[in-house]
């Protein structure tokens, strides 16, 4: 998971990109809406909604906003229909990209995503063109909170985690889909605060990228993330160490 951890390091040290751009609450509300619409508004019976609520609370979203999003999804309040879609393509240097969106206008969103790919030296592909390069994993990041790597390792391995990566200021844990919730619960039961906990698409193999291609790739990813309808962007880029130093 080295490539993924390098990207996590860039994102963290750049200072919570989503929050800076005011996009985080919008993305969280869409996730709350979709989760409640698909699985109902009962937290006990809807694991995806329970996770979405926990992440919203961790981001200090007001309780009224959370409740309103859920009620719109379940029909108690009037709301728009949000669809989930995934677009695939390639960025500079042949880097694969998966782009998850949540939109109320598919035509608008696909046109904007296609434009951003083209603008930054990439191109969109057909469905299935790059998805096979990724696998769904649980990813949990948390600040060190005066805990050693051994302390965290004991907690998460007993709960079924696959891997633990240690950075200067935080830990990143990877799980399979089935073990994600037990690992997350084990950390919370030990009174640990989580920065992020989500199911993500992780590249099976990464491609080293440096220099001009790395710069172009970063601009493409940031442009996609700045799109109102984009929820998540995943790539198989393994950014060069020198490039990471420049970014952080």
Beta strands, then each sheet from edge to edge (+ up, - down):
strand 1: 83-90
strand 2: 96-103
strand 3: 123-124
strand 4: 134-143
strand 5: 163-166
strand 6: 170-175
strand 7: 196-203
strand 8: 207-209
strand 9: 230-235
strand 10: 237-239
sheet 1: 3+ 1- 2+ 9-
sheet 2: 5+ 6- 4+ 7-
sheet 3: 8+ 10+
end
